[in-house]
């Protein structure tokens, strides 16, 4: 997936590749760009997303940010966010982006960026680390938590169960 995006000539090319790949891997999900003269939105719609399901929404936003960072650099931040979900009950939003203007319950998740970034080439990447085989639920949870802690706060039990595709009871066991 990442190798295909890295072969793009511009960020727009990478997004076009992402758009094609997302429909292959996630039936009914879509990615597109809403172009504006100064500001563009990189959008993602997750099919049949429950407005209370924050993990898939947050994951989509983090993927979109990672794609833009290919051209904008590792510290780039979106100008604003849109979410398919409602705000969390705890007030804990997608950290470290909780200070951004965010609209909720939209028809897509999206990040705002300068339109000029779409013409920028992706930066060369370093070779990826070899994948570590997952041997069970606890190892899968460890990998998910490690990746989330880089960009997000610790998930709730319900979010961890949702990420792993198991019930909360199974997660507790």
Helices and strands as residue ranges (DSSP letters): H 2-6, H 11-25, E 30-34, E 39-45, H 54-72, E 80-82, E 101-103, E 109-114, G 115-119, H 137-151, H 157-164, H 168-172
